[in-house]
């Protein structure tokens, strides 16, 4: 078997973690959103984010971001509010239902990371986190 490229080696554990998070969320009644919606929601800042910035950060078109935000808003995960710094703009903010889902997702992530840390050992775990954090400096323009 050919050796897997680094991108795929990063993607496989990401998808495994994502599946665990979605399963934990579904167990708690948050089963009405998609991975695409979650990726947009993850990019909403604590004070809210403008749709154009959200689309750019999520690396989707403005139309796609708007469509996903419409769905999230209908499900009660986000709201749109006027931007206090620009009366023409609106901010997407996390709503009560979205805030209620966040600790469930965070607990699932912590559980997966704990398992991975135990599997790799503390030294390799810290090296992995350090290397990935360093790589983010050149791969995530929205950090």
Secondary structure, DSSP 8 states (H G I E B T S, - for coil): -----HHHHHHHHHHHHHHHHHHHHHHTT--S--HHHHHHHTT--TT-EEHHHHHHHHTS-HHHHHHHHHHHHHTTSEEEEEETTEEEEEEEEE-HHHHHHHHHHHHHHHHHHHHHHHHH-HHHHHHHHHHHHHHHHHH-TT-
